[in-house]
Amino acid sequence: MTIDDWPVEMRLSADRRSLTLIDGAGRASVLAAEYLRVESPSAEVRGHGPGQEVLVAGKAQIAIAALEPVGNYALRIVFDDGHDTGLYTFAFLAELAREHGRRWPRYLAALTAAGLSRG
């Protein structure tokens, strides 16, 4: 990953259900609030070690309540369900954009296997 992969501009959609990232090379990636919420880097979602991850369901209607910059390296995303504990580093946001095609289908398959829904 190069610095060109990092978001240099972020735009919250009017309905607050997606975040557009513009990277240093001018490429745009649109990430749904639901995707950002279920992939949160927080301990609540990731756990404190391997095998402790939590499958988050029922977030299809989630919105972003606030975006809070953290220094020159991260963003705290506050969701309208009150979740606000993950720090989305610029490197992690770039990773989420780059790996969306792999992560999102894996998440949907995990929901189905668990008998859960995006609801």
KAHU-V202373 format. One record per helix or strand of 3 or more residues. SS is the DSSP state (hx for helix, st for strand). FROM is the first residue (numbers start at 1). TO is the last residue. If there is no record, write none. Layout:
{{SS:FROM:TO} {SS:FROM:TO}}
This chain:
{{hx:3:5} {st:7:12} {st:18:23} {st:28:32} {hx:33:38} {hx:43:46} {st:64:70} {st:74:79} {st:87:89} {hx:90:98} {hx:100:114}}
